[in-house]
Amino acid sequence: MSFSYLPFVAPGAAEGYPSATAGTHLPAQEQLESGHAALRRAALSLEHDVEPTIDLTGPARAIERAFVALYDAFDGRADRLASARAAMAEIDSAAAPIGEAAALDAGFAPVAALLQHARGCLERAEARLAAAPAAAQGGAQPRPTLLASLDRPRLHAVPRRSLSPALKVPEPPPAELCAKPPPPIAPPTTFEELKAAVAALKKQAPAPGALPGEGDPRPLPARGGGAGPAREPPPGFAKQIGAAIDDLAFLRGRARECLEDVALSGMQRAPLLGDPFRGALVLERRMLAAIDVIAAIGEPAIEHVPRLVADAPVKDPSLAFASAMVLGCVAGRDALAAAELALLRSDRDRAFIEQVGAAWKLAPHDLLPLALRGLLRDPAPLIRAMAIDVLAYRGLATEDELVAAALDEAPVAARALHHLGWAPSARLPELIQRALASPDAELREAAWTAMALSDHPHASLALRAALDDPEGGDAAALLLGVAGDEGDARHLAARALEAPRRGLIFAVGFAGAASSVPLLIDLLERGGDEAAQRAAAYALERITGAGLWEEVAVKDEEIFVADPPEPDVGEPRELKLAQLVSDARDLPAEPAPEVVEQPTVDAARWRAFWRERCQGWDLGGRYRRGLPYTPEVVLDELDAGPVTPAERRHLQRELIVRTGHVVRFDPHDLVVVQEEAIRAWRPIAARASGAPGRWTRPRRRAA
């Protein structure tokens, strides 16, 4: 089996754009990264894992300064050797109070150990930097002119200071204000002395409303009878215009708008059913233009992006994608670290983690492999799963890393097995057998996928046995339809007729047996479950390409969430605008319902089409979109067919199974990258299309 991985956008790949860390001494870089990972774990532990029995603000500020010095050493914004030493000094200043606290509270001991480990890594980096050539120790390098992105993201090298992470630790309580004790008064012995003592105490007493220790008394509140505060004038009638915002506030506001634009464009990139994937190019260009604006603004915008994520009231996955995408287009280890810190502060929210990974699959940052391999050692399995998924997606994961991940916990192993199926390893059969015995449905589905893609000798038997799996039966049916032979296609059709369900019928359409068309029409005539009928119509359309589409009204509840009822507070209801401005005899009509195009579920129309247009079909053959099945037909469907992104992923698997070759493709890619992959598939699919209408496939073994 041959492999053809398309290159990703890398710093320096476009018009000689240099890497921001090209001069960093590699062994020192590895030690700096190890120290950075330990320092980051110490910072997170200081934020979340210890009780504030001491004032944590001092150690927190010292760790922040250590991060800045570490990034200066990493990115060459100052002398690397001096920056590494400055980071060690800041770690020492943070470790001293932490060590004292650890003697009293055992919860501080892990933080102290992590700080010690970080310092040890920096000591080794210092030794390597001291022995490195002068070019590796120099300060900031000249940066090239910023260039606009052209359908691909660029890595922007922006002259700026290193980003400083803001650690959130409890602030110490303010000092209590206490009045000074009055001077002692001699005990009175006569009434005259008593009166004099009382007068002296009244004179020394603070004025009413004043805090203890304040020099000036606080005015007492009004007791009524006053005019009260002046009422604000209505909008548009203010006597005075508010003060203008400063330049920094304006630039930060512009950065926030651009970040929201990136979030919006990123979430809308996936096309709906029937929309061509190339239509997303407009959204991608808008997203890249917003990133370019942030890079052009420079330091005020770049440093504000992590703050917007940290101050968000909820963990917003779209904001996670936007921040990771923007920071992944800014050169420097500190920019990527800001996105990592937001990821690690996300309370292991799955949607947040997935969207960070989605951004890093597209971002051009040159230090992503280094950062992702660091995240492979994170204690959270969801983060490790994301890291190995992004590494393998970009073609950067080694076979050893994939095998090690496949032996990890279920979420990590599932991601690794999906990618190992594309490039089978000698250990794949053993890993598949281990996964099939797992109680985790996601891991079993990954094992079935790896079996189908690697031509495992027992793939058909395993997939047939899994059709009744309550959690993964539909996934197994689809894989059987994609990778099976004629017997598997007939088995799927018989099972769908016997016990129809949506996922099973959907798989019959991918199998494409001409003999299954009358059975699918019979399912439509039976009536019953609406979802099963709609699945049968889509399966018939995939096999025949009849084009029997119809407009179907979508129910409101499928589009909108009902508004909560307004509470009755005893006030008259406000009339709608249409009732206020329209004549009662000519009120506007109700809005037209939303409609979508779907294949018809009218069995009579399908049977008429079958009798009139499909009489010459080979009932033992395989068809796709009305044509005898070939990989070229599959590629045409992948390129321009009315399919969803999920269906395009299944079509990519079909091409791998039926050609024996791999061209890296995913509908999540940018449009220009998808087009390159489709062009690379063309000659491969043409060579494999010599037997139209057959279930032939190249013989490939898992080992």
C-alpha positions as CSV (number, residue, x, y, z in Angstrom):
1,M,0.0,0.0,0.0
2,S,1.4,3.4,-0.9
3,F,1.0,6.6,1.1
4,S,0.6,10.1,-0.2
5,Y,0.4,12.7,2.6
6,L,-0.3,16.2,1.5
7,P,2.0,18.8,3.2
8,F,0.4,21.1,5.7
9,V,1.1,24.8,6.0
10,A,4.3,25.1,7.9
11,P,6.3,28.2,8.8
12,G,8.7,28.8,6.0
13,A,6.5,26.9,3.5
14,A,5.0,30.0,2.0
15,E,7.3,32.4,0.2
16,G,10.3,31.7,2.3
17,Y,8.7,32.7,5.6
18,P,11.2,31.8,8.3
19,S,10.5,29.9,11.5
20,A,10.3,32.1,14.6
21,T,12.5,29.7,16.6
22,A,14.9,28.6,13.9
23,G,17.9,29.6,16.0
24,T,16.9,27.8,19.1
25,H,19.5,25.1,20.1
26,L,17.4,21.8,19.9
27,P,18.7,20.0,23.1
28,A,18.2,23.3,25.0
29,Q,14.7,23.6,23.5
30,E,13.7,20.2,24.8
31,Q,14.9,21.0,28.3
32,L,13.2,24.4,28.2
33,E,9.9,22.6,27.2
34,S,10.3,20.1,30.0
35,G,10.8,23.0,32.5
36,H,7.9,24.8,31.0
37,A,5.6,21.8,31.4
38,A,6.6,21.4,35.1
39,L,6.2,25.1,35.8
40,R,2.8,25.1,34.2
41,R,1.7,22.2,36.3
42,A,2.9,24.0,39.4
43,A,1.0,27.1,38.4
44,L,-2.2,25.1,37.9
45,S,-1.7,23.3,41.2
46,L,-1.2,26.6,42.9
47,E,-4.5,27.9,41.4
48,H,-6.7,24.9,42.2
49,D,-5.1,22.3,44.5
50,V,-3.9,24.2,47.6
51,E,-5.7,26.0,50.4
52,P,-4.6,29.6,50.7
53,T,-3.0,29.2,54.1
54,I,-0.4,31.7,53.2
55,D,-0.3,34.8,50.9
56,L,-0.1,33.2,47.4
57,T,0.2,36.4,45.5
58,G,4.0,36.7,45.9
59,P,4.7,33.1,44.6
60,A,2.1,33.6,41.8
61,R,3.7,36.8,40.6
62,A,7.1,35.2,40.7
63,I,5.9,32.3,38.6
64,E,4.4,34.7,36.1
65,R,7.8,36.5,35.8
66,A,9.4,33.1,35.4
67,F,7.1,32.2,32.5
68,V,8.0,35.5,30.8
69,A,11.7,34.9,31.2
70,L,11.3,31.3,30.0
71,Y,9.4,32.5,26.8
72,D,12.2,35.1,26.2
73,A,14.7,32.2,26.3
74,F,12.5,30.0,24.1
75,D,11.7,32.6,21.4
76,G,14.9,34.6,21.5
77,R,13.3,37.9,22.5
78,A,16.3,38.5,24.8
79,D,19.6,36.8,25.4
80,R,18.7,33.1,25.9
81,L,21.3,32.3,28.5
82,A,20.5,35.4,30.6
83,S,16.7,34.7,30.3
84,A,17.1,31.1,31.4
85,R,19.0,32.3,34.5
86,A,16.4,34.9,35.2
87,A,13.7,32.2,35.0
88,M,15.7,30.1,37.5
89,A,16.0,33.1,39.9
90,E,12.2,33.7,39.8
91,I,11.5,30.1,40.5
92,D,13.8,30.3,43.5
93,S,11.9,33.3,44.8
94,A,8.6,31.4,44.4
95,A,10.0,28.2,45.9
96,A,11.1,29.8,49.1
97,P,7.7,30.6,50.6
98,I,6.2,27.5,49.0
99,G,8.8,25.4,50.8
100,E,8.1,27.0,54.1
101,A,4.3,26.4,53.6
102,A,5.0,22.8,52.7
103,A,6.5,22.3,56.2
104,L,3.1,23.3,57.7
105,D,0.7,22.0,55.0
106,A,1.4,18.8,53.0
107,G,-0.7,20.1,50.1
108,F,2.1,22.4,49.1
109,A,4.6,19.6,48.7
110,P,3.6,18.7,45.1
111,V,4.0,22.4,44.1
112,A,7.4,22.6,45.7
113,A,8.5,19.3,43.9
114,L,7.3,20.7,40.5
115,L,9.1,23.9,41.0
116,Q,12.3,22.0,41.9
117,H,11.8,19.8,38.8
118,A,11.3,22.9,36.6
119,R,14.5,24.4,38.0
120,G,16.5,21.3,37.3
121,C,15.3,21.3,33.7
122,L,16.4,24.9,33.3
123,E,19.8,24.1,34.8
124,R,20.3,21.5,32.1
125,A,19.1,24.0,29.5
126,E,21.5,26.6,30.9
127,A,24.4,24.2,30.5
128,R,23.4,23.4,26.9
129,L,22.9,27.1,26.0
130,A,26.3,28.0,27.6
131,A,28.0,25.4,25.3
132,A,25.9,26.3,22.2
133,P,27.2,28.5,19.4
134,A,26.8,32.2,19.7
135,A,24.0,32.2,17.1
136,A,21.8,30.1,19.4
137,Q,22.3,32.5,22.3
138,G,21.6,35.8,20.5
139,G,18.7,38.0,21.2
140,A,15.7,38.8,19.1
141,Q,16.0,38.1,15.4
142,P,14.8,40.5,12.7
143,R,11.2,39.8,11.7
144,P,9.9,39.8,8.2
145,T,7.1,42.0,7.0
146,L,3.6,40.8,7.8
147,L,1.9,39.2,4.8
148,A,-1.8,38.7,4.4
149,S,-3.2,35.1,4.4
150,L,-4.3,33.8,1.0
151,D,-6.8,30.9,1.5
152,R,-4.3,29.4,4.0
153,P,-3.3,30.7,7.5
154,R,0.1,32.2,7.8
155,L,2.4,32.2,10.8
156,H,2.7,35.8,11.8
157,A,5.9,36.8,13.5
158,V,4.9,40.0,15.5
159,P,7.5,42.0,17.4
160,R,6.2,42.1,20.9
161,R,7.0,41.2,24.5
162,S,6.4,37.7,25.8
163,L,2.8,37.0,27.0
164,S,2.5,36.7,30.7
165,P,-0.1,34.3,32.0
166,A,-2.2,35.7,34.8
167,L,-2.5,33.2,37.7
168,K,-5.7,33.5,39.7
169,V,-5.0,33.1,43.4
170,P,-6.9,34.6,46.3
171,E,-5.8,38.1,47.2
172,P,-4.9,38.6,50.8
173,P,-7.7,40.3,52.9
174,P,-7.2,44.1,53.4
175,A,-5.7,45.2,56.6
176,E,-8.3,46.0,59.2
177,L,-8.5,49.7,60.1
178,C,-8.3,50.2,63.8
179,A,-8.4,53.6,65.6
180,K,-5.4,54.4,67.8
181,P,-6.3,54.0,71.5
182,P,-6.8,57.4,73.2
183,P,-4.2,58.5,75.7
184,P,-4.9,57.3,79.3
185,I,-7.0,59.5,81.5
186,A,-6.4,59.7,85.2
187,P,-9.3,58.3,87.2
188,P,-11.5,61.2,88.3
189,T,-11.9,61.8,92.0
190,T,-14.4,64.7,91.8
191,F,-17.4,65.6,89.7
192,E,-15.4,68.4,88.1
193,E,-12.7,65.9,87.0
194,L,-15.4,63.5,85.7
195,K,-17.0,66.2,83.5
196,A,-13.5,67.2,82.2
197,A,-12.8,63.5,81.4
198,V,-16.1,63.1,79.5
199,A,-15.5,66.2,77.5
200,A,-12.0,65.0,76.6
201,L,-13.4,61.6,75.4
202,K,-16.0,63.3,73.3
203,K,-13.3,65.4,71.7
204,Q,-11.2,62.4,70.9
205,A,-14.1,60.3,69.5
206,P,-14.2,60.0,65.6
207,A,-16.7,62.0,63.7
208,P,-20.1,60.2,62.8
209,G,-19.7,58.1,59.6
210,A,-15.9,58.1,59.6
211,L,-14.0,54.8,59.4
212,P,-11.5,54.0,62.1
213,G,-8.2,55.6,61.2
214,E,-9.6,57.9,58.5
215,G,-8.5,61.5,58.6
216,D,-11.7,63.1,57.2
217,P,-15.2,62.2,58.3
218,R,-17.6,60.5,55.8
219,P,-20.7,62.6,55.2
220,L,-23.9,61.1,56.6
221,P,-26.6,60.0,54.2
222,A,-29.6,62.3,53.7
223,R,-32.5,61.6,56.0
224,G,-35.3,62.5,53.6
225,G,-36.7,65.7,52.4
226,G,-33.9,66.2,49.8
227,A,-34.3,66.4,46.1
228,G,-32.6,63.0,45.6
229,P,-30.3,62.1,42.7
230,A,-30.8,63.6,39.4
231,R,-32.6,61.4,36.9
232,E,-30.7,60.3,33.8
233,P,-32.0,62.0,30.6
234,P,-33.4,59.6,27.9
235,P,-31.1,58.3,25.2
236,G,-30.3,61.0,22.6
237,F,-30.9,63.9,25.0
238,A,-27.8,63.7,27.2
239,K,-26.4,67.1,28.0
240,Q,-22.9,65.9,28.1
241,I,-21.2,63.3,25.9
242,G,-19.2,60.7,27.7
243,A,-15.4,60.6,27.7
244,A,-13.8,59.1,24.6
245,I,-12.1,55.7,25.0
246,D,-8.4,55.6,24.8
247,D,-6.4,54.0,22.0
248,L,-5.7,50.8,23.9
249,A,-9.4,50.3,24.7
250,F,-10.2,50.8,21.0
251,L,-7.6,48.3,19.8
252,R,-8.8,45.7,22.4
253,G,-12.4,46.2,21.3
254,R,-11.4,45.6,17.7
255,A,-9.5,42.5,18.8
256,R,-12.7,41.2,20.5
257,E,-14.7,41.8,17.3
258,C,-12.2,39.9,15.2
259,L,-12.1,37.0,17.7
260,E,-15.9,36.7,17.6
261,D,-15.6,36.8,13.8
262,V,-13.2,33.9,13.9
263,A,-15.5,32.0,16.2
264,L,-18.5,32.6,14.0
265,S,-16.7,31.6,10.7
266,G,-15.1,28.6,12.3
267,M,-18.5,27.2,13.5
268,Q,-20.2,27.8,10.2
269,R,-17.5,26.2,7.9
270,A,-19.2,22.8,7.8
271,P,-21.7,22.8,4.9
272,L,-25.2,21.5,5.3
273,L,-26.7,18.7,3.2
274,G,-26.7,19.8,-0.4
275,D,-24.4,22.8,0.0
276,P,-21.1,22.4,-1.9
277,F,-18.1,22.4,0.3
278,R,-16.4,25.1,-1.8
279,G,-19.0,27.5,-0.5
280,A,-17.1,27.6,2.8
281,L,-14.2,29.4,1.1
282,V,-15.9,32.7,1.7
283,L,-16.2,32.0,5.4
284,E,-12.6,30.8,5.5
285,R,-11.3,34.0,3.9
286,R,-13.3,36.0,6.4
287,M,-11.8,34.0,9.3
288,L,-8.2,34.5,7.9
289,A,-8.8,38.2,7.4
290,A,-9.9,38.6,11.0
291,I,-6.7,36.7,12.2
292,D,-4.6,39.0,9.9
293,V,-6.2,42.1,11.6
294,I,-5.3,40.8,15.0
295,A,-1.7,40.2,13.9
296,A,-1.6,43.7,12.3
297,I,-2.8,45.4,15.5
298,G,0.1,43.6,17.2
299,E,0.8,43.3,20.9
300,P,-2.4,45.0,22.3
301,A,-4.6,42.6,20.4
302,I,-2.5,39.4,20.9
303,E,-2.2,39.9,24.7
304,H,-6.0,40.6,24.9
305,V,-7.0,37.3,23.3
306,P,-6.1,35.0,26.3
307,R,-7.8,37.5,28.6
308,L,-11.0,37.3,26.7
309,V,-11.0,33.5,27.1
310,A,-10.1,33.6,30.8
311,D,-12.8,36.2,31.6
312,A,-15.6,34.5,29.6
313,P,-18.5,33.6,31.9
314,V,-18.9,30.1,30.5
315,K,-16.6,27.6,28.8
316,D,-17.6,28.4,25.2
317,P,-16.3,25.8,22.6
318,S,-16.6,28.4,19.8
319,L,-14.4,30.8,21.7
320,A,-11.9,27.9,22.4
321,F,-11.7,27.3,18.6
322,A,-11.2,31.0,17.9
323,S,-8.5,31.6,20.5
324,A,-6.6,28.5,19.6
325,M,-6.8,29.3,15.9
326,V,-5.6,32.9,16.4
327,L,-2.8,32.1,18.8
328,G,-1.8,29.2,16.6
329,C,-1.1,31.7,13.8
330,V,1.2,33.9,16.0
331,A,4.8,32.9,16.2
332,G,6.3,32.2,19.6
333,R,6.0,29.5,22.3
334,D,4.2,32.0,24.5
335,A,1.2,32.3,22.1
336,L,0.8,28.6,21.9
337,A,1.2,28.3,25.7
338,A,-1.7,30.7,26.2
339,A,-4.0,28.4,24.3
340,E,-2.7,25.4,26.2
341,L,-3.3,27.2,29.5
342,A,-6.9,27.9,28.5
343,L,-7.3,24.2,27.5
344,L,-6.0,23.0,30.9
345,R,-8.2,25.4,32.8
346,S,-11.3,24.1,30.9
347,D,-12.3,21.6,33.7
348,R,-11.8,18.8,31.1
349,D,-14.9,19.9,29.2
350,R,-15.1,17.6,26.2
351,A,-16.5,20.1,23.7
352,F,-13.9,22.7,24.7
353,I,-11.1,20.2,24.2
354,E,-12.4,19.1,20.8
355,Q,-12.6,22.6,19.5
356,V,-9.1,23.4,20.6
357,G,-8.0,20.3,18.7
358,A,-10.1,21.3,15.6
359,A,-8.2,24.7,15.6
360,W,-4.8,23.0,15.9
361,K,-5.5,20.8,13.0
362,L,-5.6,23.9,10.8
363,A,-3.1,26.3,12.6
364,P,0.4,26.7,11.1
365,H,2.4,27.0,14.3
366,D,5.9,25.5,14.0
367,L,6.0,24.4,17.7
368,L,2.7,22.4,17.7
369,P,4.5,19.0,17.5
370,L,6.5,20.0,20.6
371,A,3.4,21.2,22.5
372,L,1.3,18.2,21.5
373,R,3.9,15.7,22.6
374,G,4.0,17.5,25.9
375,L,0.2,17.1,26.2
376,L,0.6,13.3,25.6
377,R,1.8,13.2,29.2
378,D,-1.2,15.0,30.6
379,P,-3.1,13.1,33.3
380,A,-6.5,13.7,31.6
381,P,-7.2,11.0,28.9
382,L,-9.4,13.4,26.9
383,I,-6.5,15.8,26.4
384,R,-4.1,12.9,25.5
385,A,-6.7,11.7,23.0
386,M,-6.9,15.1,21.4
387,A,-3.1,15.4,21.3
388,I,-2.5,12.1,19.5
389,D,-5.5,12.8,17.2
390,V,-4.0,16.1,16.1
391,L,-0.5,14.7,15.7
392,A,-1.8,11.8,13.6
393,Y,-4.2,14.0,11.6
394,R,-1.2,16.2,10.6
395,G,1.0,13.2,9.7
396,L,3.4,13.9,12.6
397,A,2.8,10.9,14.9
398,T,5.3,8.1,14.7
399,E,4.3,4.4,14.7
400,D,5.7,4.0,18.2
401,E,3.6,6.9,19.4
402,L,0.4,5.5,17.8
403,V,1.0,2.1,19.3
404,A,1.7,3.5,22.7
405,A,-1.5,5.5,22.5
406,A,-3.5,2.4,21.3
407,L,-2.4,0.8,24.6
408,D,-3.6,3.8,26.7
409,E,-7.1,4.3,28.1
410,A,-10.2,3.9,25.9
411,P,-10.6,7.5,24.6
412,V,-6.9,7.7,23.6
413,A,-6.7,4.2,22.2
414,A,-9.8,4.8,20.0
415,R,-8.2,7.9,18.4
416,A,-5.0,6.0,17.8
417,L,-6.7,2.9,16.2
418,H,-8.6,5.1,13.7
419,H,-5.3,6.4,12.4
420,L,-3.4,3.0,12.6
421,G,-6.0,1.6,10.2
422,W,-4.7,3.9,7.5
423,A,-1.1,2.8,8.0
424,P,-1.2,-0.7,9.4
425,S,1.5,-1.7,11.9
426,A,2.8,-5.2,12.7
427,R,1.2,-4.9,16.1
428,L,-2.2,-3.9,14.7
429,P,-3.9,-7.3,15.0
430,E,-2.9,-7.5,18.7
431,L,-4.2,-4.0,19.3
432,I,-7.5,-4.8,17.5
433,Q,-8.0,-8.0,19.5
434,R,-7.5,-6.0,22.7
435,A,-9.9,-3.3,21.7
436,L,-12.7,-5.8,20.6
437,A,-12.7,-7.1,24.2
438,S,-13.2,-3.7,25.7
439,P,-16.6,-2.7,27.2
440,D,-16.1,0.8,25.7
441,A,-18.3,1.3,22.6
442,E,-16.1,4.0,21.1
443,L,-13.0,1.8,21.3
444,R,-14.8,-1.2,19.7
445,E,-16.0,1.0,16.9
446,A,-12.4,2.2,16.3
447,A,-11.3,-1.5,16.2
448,W,-14.0,-2.2,13.6
449,T,-12.8,0.8,11.5
450,A,-9.2,-0.4,11.7
451,M,-10.2,-3.9,10.6
452,A,-12.1,-2.6,7.6
453,L,-9.4,-0.2,6.5
454,S,-6.5,-2.7,6.9
455,D,-8.3,-5.6,5.2
456,H,-8.3,-7.7,8.3
457,P,-9.1,-11.4,7.4
458,H,-11.9,-11.5,10.0
459,A,-13.4,-8.1,9.4
460,S,-16.6,-9.3,7.7
461,L,-17.3,-11.8,10.5
462,A,-16.7,-9.3,13.2
463,L,-18.8,-6.6,11.6
464,R,-21.7,-9.1,11.0
465,A,-21.6,-10.2,14.6
466,A,-21.7,-6.6,15.7
467,L,-24.8,-5.6,13.8
468,D,-26.9,-6.3,17.0
469,D,-24.6,-4.3,19.3
470,P,-26.9,-1.9,21.1
471,E,-24.4,0.9,21.1
472,G,-22.4,0.4,17.9
473,G,-24.5,-1.7,15.6
474,D,-25.2,1.2,13.2
475,A,-21.5,2.0,12.9
476,A,-20.7,-1.7,12.2
477,A,-23.4,-1.8,9.6
478,L,-22.0,1.2,7.8
479,L,-18.5,-0.2,7.8
480,L,-19.8,-3.5,6.4
481,G,-21.5,-1.6,3.7
482,V,-18.4,0.4,2.8
483,A,-15.9,-2.5,3.0
484,G,-17.9,-5.6,2.4
485,D,-18.5,-7.8,-0.6
486,E,-21.7,-8.9,-2.4
487,G,-22.6,-11.4,0.3
488,D,-22.3,-8.7,2.9
489,A,-24.5,-6.4,0.9
490,R,-27.2,-9.0,0.6
491,H,-26.9,-9.7,4.3
492,L,-27.4,-6.1,5.2
493,A,-30.5,-5.8,2.9
494,A,-32.1,-8.9,4.4
495,R,-31.5,-7.7,8.0
496,A,-32.9,-4.2,7.1
497,L,-36.1,-5.9,5.7
498,E,-36.4,-8.1,8.7
499,A,-35.8,-5.5,11.4
500,P,-35.7,-2.0,9.8
501,R,-33.9,0.7,11.6
502,R,-32.4,4.0,10.4
503,G,-28.7,3.1,10.7
504,L,-29.1,-0.3,9.0
505,I,-31.0,1.1,6.1
506,F,-28.5,3.9,5.7
507,A,-25.7,1.2,5.3
508,V,-27.7,-0.6,2.6
509,G,-27.4,2.5,0.5
510,F,-23.6,2.6,0.9
511,A,-23.4,-1.1,0.0
512,G,-25.2,-0.3,-3.3
513,A,-26.5,-3.7,-4.3
514,A,-28.9,-3.4,-7.2
515,S,-30.9,-6.3,-5.8
516,S,-31.6,-4.2,-2.7
517,V,-33.6,-1.5,-4.6
518,P,-36.9,-3.5,-4.7
519,L,-36.5,-4.3,-1.0
520,L,-36.0,-0.6,-0.1
521,I,-39.2,0.2,-2.1
522,D,-41.1,-2.4,-0.1
523,L,-39.9,-0.7,3.1
524,L,-41.4,2.5,1.8
525,E,-44.7,0.8,1.0
526,R,-44.9,-0.6,4.6
527,G,-45.0,2.8,6.1
528,G,-44.4,2.9,9.8
529,D,-41.4,4.8,11.3
530,E,-40.8,8.1,9.6
531,A,-37.0,8.0,10.3
532,A,-36.7,4.6,8.7
533,Q,-38.7,5.7,5.7
534,R,-36.6,8.8,5.2
535,A,-33.4,6.6,5.5
536,A,-34.8,4.2,2.8
537,A,-35.4,7.2,0.5
538,Y,-31.9,8.4,0.9
539,A,-30.5,4.9,0.4
540,L,-32.5,4.7,-2.9
541,E,-31.2,8.1,-4.0
542,R,-27.6,7.0,-3.2
543,I,-27.9,3.8,-5.3
544,T,-30.0,5.1,-8.2
545,G,-29.3,8.8,-8.4
546,A,-32.9,9.3,-9.5
547,G,-33.2,12.9,-8.3
548,L,-36.8,12.3,-7.0
549,W,-36.5,15.3,-4.6
550,E,-39.3,17.1,-2.9
551,E,-39.7,20.1,-0.6
552,V,-40.6,19.1,2.9
553,A,-41.7,21.5,5.6
554,V,-39.6,21.4,8.7
555,K,-41.5,21.6,12.0
556,D,-40.9,24.7,14.1
557,E,-39.8,22.6,17.0
558,E,-37.0,21.2,14.9
559,I,-35.5,24.6,14.3
560,F,-36.4,26.8,17.3
561,V,-36.5,26.4,21.0
562,A,-39.8,27.5,22.5
563,D,-39.6,30.8,24.4
564,P,-40.4,30.5,28.0
565,P,-43.8,32.0,28.9
566,E,-43.9,35.5,30.2
567,P,-45.1,35.7,33.8
568,D,-48.4,37.4,34.4
569,V,-47.7,40.5,36.6
570,G,-51.2,42.0,36.3
571,E,-50.2,44.5,33.6
572,P,-51.8,44.6,30.1
573,R,-50.0,42.7,27.4
574,E,-48.1,44.7,24.8
575,L,-49.6,44.3,21.3
576,K,-47.4,43.0,18.5
577,L,-46.0,45.5,16.0
578,A,-48.1,44.0,13.2
579,Q,-51.3,44.7,15.2
580,L,-50.2,48.2,16.0
581,V,-49.4,49.3,12.4
582,S,-51.7,47.2,10.4
583,D,-55.4,47.4,9.7
584,A,-57.4,44.9,11.6
585,R,-59.0,43.7,8.4
586,D,-55.7,43.2,6.7
587,L,-53.3,41.7,9.2
588,P,-50.1,40.0,7.8
589,A,-50.3,36.3,7.2
590,E,-48.4,33.8,9.3
591,P,-44.8,33.3,8.1
592,A,-44.2,30.5,5.6
593,P,-42.7,27.3,7.1
594,E,-39.1,26.4,6.6
595,V,-38.6,23.8,3.8
596,V,-35.8,21.5,2.9
597,E,-35.3,19.3,-0.1
598,Q,-35.3,15.5,0.6
599,P,-35.8,12.4,-1.5
600,T,-39.5,11.5,-1.8
601,V,-40.9,8.7,0.4
602,D,-43.6,8.0,-2.2
603,A,-43.2,4.3,-3.0
604,A,-45.2,4.6,-6.2
605,R,-42.8,7.1,-7.7
606,W,-39.8,5.0,-6.9
607,R,-41.4,1.8,-8.3
608,A,-42.2,3.6,-11.5
609,F,-38.6,4.9,-11.8
610,W,-37.3,1.3,-11.1
611,R,-39.5,-0.2,-13.9
612,E,-38.8,2.5,-16.5
613,R,-35.2,3.5,-16.0
614,C,-33.4,0.5,-14.4
615,Q,-34.5,-2.4,-16.5
616,G,-31.0,-3.0,-17.9
617,W,-29.3,-3.1,-14.5
618,D,-27.3,-6.2,-13.4
619,L,-29.0,-7.4,-10.2
620,G,-25.7,-8.9,-9.1
621,G,-23.9,-5.6,-9.5
622,R,-23.1,-2.6,-7.4
623,Y,-24.3,0.9,-8.2
624,R,-23.7,4.4,-6.9
625,R,-25.7,7.4,-8.0
626,G,-27.1,5.5,-11.0
627,L,-23.8,4.4,-12.3
628,P,-21.9,1.1,-12.0
629,Y,-19.7,1.4,-8.9
630,T,-16.1,2.4,-9.4
631,P,-13.7,4.4,-7.2
632,E,-14.0,7.3,-9.7
633,V,-17.8,7.5,-9.0
634,V,-17.1,7.6,-5.3
635,L,-14.5,10.4,-5.8
636,D,-17.1,12.3,-7.8
637,E,-19.6,12.0,-5.0
638,L,-16.9,13.1,-2.5
639,D,-16.1,16.1,-4.7
640,A,-19.6,17.4,-5.8
641,G,-22.3,15.1,-4.4
642,P,-25.1,16.3,-2.1
643,V,-23.5,14.8,1.1
644,T,-22.7,15.9,4.6
645,P,-19.2,16.1,6.1
646,A,-19.8,12.8,8.0
647,E,-20.7,11.1,4.7
648,R,-17.6,12.5,3.0
649,R,-15.5,10.9,5.7
650,H,-17.1,7.5,4.9
651,L,-16.4,8.1,1.2
652,Q,-12.8,8.7,2.1
653,R,-12.7,5.4,3.8
654,E,-14.3,3.8,0.8
655,L,-11.5,5.1,-1.5
656,I,-8.9,3.7,0.9
657,V,-10.6,0.3,1.0
658,R,-11.2,0.1,-2.8
659,T,-7.9,1.4,-4.0
660,G,-5.4,0.3,-1.4
661,H,-3.8,3.8,-1.4
662,V,-4.0,6.6,1.1
663,V,-4.3,10.3,0.3
664,R,-4.8,12.3,3.5
665,F,-8.2,14.0,3.3
666,D,-10.7,15.2,5.8
667,P,-13.8,17.5,5.3
668,H,-12.5,19.6,8.2
669,D,-9.6,20.8,6.1
670,L,-9.5,24.1,4.4
671,V,-11.1,24.2,1.0
672,V,-7.8,24.6,-0.9
673,V,-6.4,21.6,1.0
674,Q,-9.4,19.5,0.2
675,E,-9.1,20.4,-3.5
676,E,-5.4,19.3,-3.5
677,A,-6.4,16.0,-1.9
678,I,-9.1,15.4,-4.5
679,R,-6.7,16.2,-7.3
680,A,-4.2,13.7,-5.8
681,W,-7.0,11.0,-5.6
682,R,-7.9,11.4,-9.3
683,P,-5.2,9.2,-11.0
684,I,-5.3,6.7,-8.1
685,A,-9.1,6.3,-8.5
686,A,-8.8,6.0,-12.3
687,R,-6.3,3.2,-12.1
688,A,-8.6,1.3,-9.7
689,S,-11.8,1.6,-11.8
690,G,-11.2,-1.2,-14.2
691,A,-14.1,-3.4,-13.0
692,P,-17.3,-1.3,-13.0
693,G,-20.1,-2.5,-10.8
694,R,-18.0,-5.1,-8.9
695,W,-17.0,-5.4,-5.2
696,T,-13.4,-5.9,-6.1
697,R,-10.7,-4.5,-3.8
698,P,-6.9,-4.8,-3.6
699,R,-5.8,-7.5,-1.2
700,R,-4.1,-5.9,1.8
701,R,-3.4,-7.6,5.1
702,A,-3.3,-6.1,8.5
703,A,0.2,-7.5,9.2
